[in-house]
Amino acid sequence: MKSVVVSVFGSDYNVRADSDGERVQEIAGIVDRKMREIDRQFNQGSSTRTAVLTCMNLVDDHLLQRREDARWVSRRVGVLVRKLESVLGGR
């Protein structure tokens, strides 16, 4: 395991991770940017409240992306099934 120091919302954290340090830094950068965005937007005055809102926002983004991906896969599978049916039906 590798130890990486990251900075998020003005605090440094020593993170132990199996992945490389660049990936951990990338993740910390995303969290830091989102926390600063949430803090500017809602001016919570509490890093804990900002962190919770940030987590909720990031999870919401993730769930929306998963739904979009599932819809895309479903549409793509439907197209492929119709193509197969037209090819197999023409025998």
Kinemage of the C-alpha trace (Angstrom):
@kinemage 1
@onewidth
@group {chain A} dominant
@subgroup {mainchain}
@vectorlist {calphas} color= white
{ca met a 1} P 0.000 0.000 0.000
{ca lys a 2} L 1.158 3.484 -0.842
{ca ser a 3} L 0.788 6.588 1.321
{ca val a 4} L -0.196 9.829 -0.444
{ca val a 5} L -0.771 13.273 1.048
{ca val a 6} L -3.703 15.120 -0.519
{ca ser a 7} L -5.173 18.528 0.161
{ca val a 8} L -8.941 18.915 0.247
{ca phe a 9} L -10.738 22.122 1.219
{ca gly a 10} L -7.701 23.533 3.003
{ca ser a 11} L -6.782 20.420 4.984
{ca asp a 12} L -4.101 17.836 4.264
{ca tyr a 13} L -4.889 14.132 4.548
{ca asn a 14} L -2.518 11.185 4.529
{ca val a 15} L -4.288 8.535 2.432
{ca arg a 16} L -3.176 4.929 2.087
{ca ala a 17} L -4.268 3.442 -1.202
{ca asp a 18} L -3.606 0.452 -3.419
{ca ser a 19} L -3.810 2.614 -6.525
{ca asp a 20} L -1.099 4.942 -7.723
{ca gly a 21} L -0.664 8.387 -6.209
{ca glu a 22} L -1.808 10.170 -9.358
{ca arg a 23} L -5.256 8.595 -9.173
{ca val a 24} L -5.610 9.488 -5.498
{ca gln a 25} L -4.544 13.077 -6.283
{ca glu a 26} L -7.076 13.212 -9.141
{ca ile a 27} L -9.882 12.053 -6.845
{ca ala a 28} L -8.870 14.532 -4.134
{ca gly a 29} L -8.815 17.318 -6.742
{ca ile a 30} L -12.364 16.493 -7.828
{ca val a 31} L -13.586 16.477 -4.220
{ca asp a 32} L -11.735 19.719 -3.451
{ca arg a 33} L -13.189 21.534 -6.483
{ca lys a 34} L -16.710 20.305 -5.721
{ca met a 35} L -16.447 21.309 -2.047
{ca arg a 36} L -15.288 24.792 -3.014
{ca glu a 37} L -18.126 25.054 -5.546
{ca ile a 38} L -20.715 23.960 -2.961
{ca asp a 39} L -19.232 26.309 -0.352
{ca arg a 40} L -19.408 29.288 -2.746
{ca gln a 41} L -22.928 28.400 -3.820
{ca phe a 42} L -24.467 27.740 -0.400
{ca asn a 43} L -22.011 29.453 1.994
{ca gln a 44} L -22.574 26.849 4.723
{ca gly a 45} L -19.897 28.134 7.120
{ca ser a 46} L -19.206 24.567 8.228
{ca ser a 47} L -16.754 22.247 6.534
{ca thr a 48} L -18.770 19.260 7.758
{ca arg a 49} L -22.001 20.539 6.190
{ca thr a 50} L -20.102 21.391 3.009
{ca ala a 51} L -18.594 17.880 2.952
{ca val a 52} L -22.002 16.216 3.389
{ca leu a 53} L -23.601 18.339 0.637
{ca thr a 54} L -20.619 17.597 -1.597
{ca cys a 55} L -20.945 13.842 -1.026
{ca met a 56} L -24.642 13.968 -1.777
{ca asn a 57} L -24.001 15.991 -4.932
{ca leu a 58} L -21.265 13.638 -6.171
{ca val a 59} L -23.411 10.539 -5.475
{ca asp a 60} L -26.336 12.163 -7.306
{ca asp a 61} L -24.063 12.824 -10.312
{ca his a 62} L -22.875 9.218 -10.175
{ca leu a 63} L -26.396 7.775 -10.026
{ca leu a 64} L -27.569 9.970 -12.906
{ca gln a 65} L -24.611 8.807 -14.998
{ca arg a 66} L -25.355 5.154 -14.174
{ca arg a 67} L -28.972 5.625 -15.287
{ca glu a 68} L -27.866 7.290 -18.523
{ca asp a 69} L -25.362 4.492 -19.157
{ca ala a 70} L -28.033 1.830 -18.524
{ca arg a 71} L -30.438 3.554 -20.930
{ca trp a 72} L -27.713 3.759 -23.586
{ca val a 73} L -26.871 0.050 -23.161
{ca ser a 74} L -30.557 -0.853 -23.339
{ca arg a 75} L -31.052 1.140 -26.549
{ca arg a 76} L -27.881 -0.313 -28.061
{ca val a 77} L -28.890 -3.888 -27.187
{ca gly a 78} L -32.315 -3.228 -28.719
{ca val a 79} L -30.699 -2.059 -31.970
{ca leu a 80} L -28.458 -5.120 -32.071
{ca val a 81} L -31.360 -7.489 -31.333
{ca arg a 82} L -33.390 -5.948 -34.177
{ca lys a 83} L -30.420 -6.342 -36.538
{ca leu a 84} L -29.988 -9.974 -35.528
{ca glu a 85} L -33.712 -10.636 -35.931
{ca ser a 86} L -33.667 -9.116 -39.424
{ca val a 87} L -30.665 -11.208 -40.422
{ca leu a 88} L -31.943 -14.431 -38.878
{ca gly a 89} L -35.512 -13.792 -39.983
{ca gly a 90} L -34.382 -13.474 -43.594
{ca arg a 91} L -33.184 -17.073 -43.778
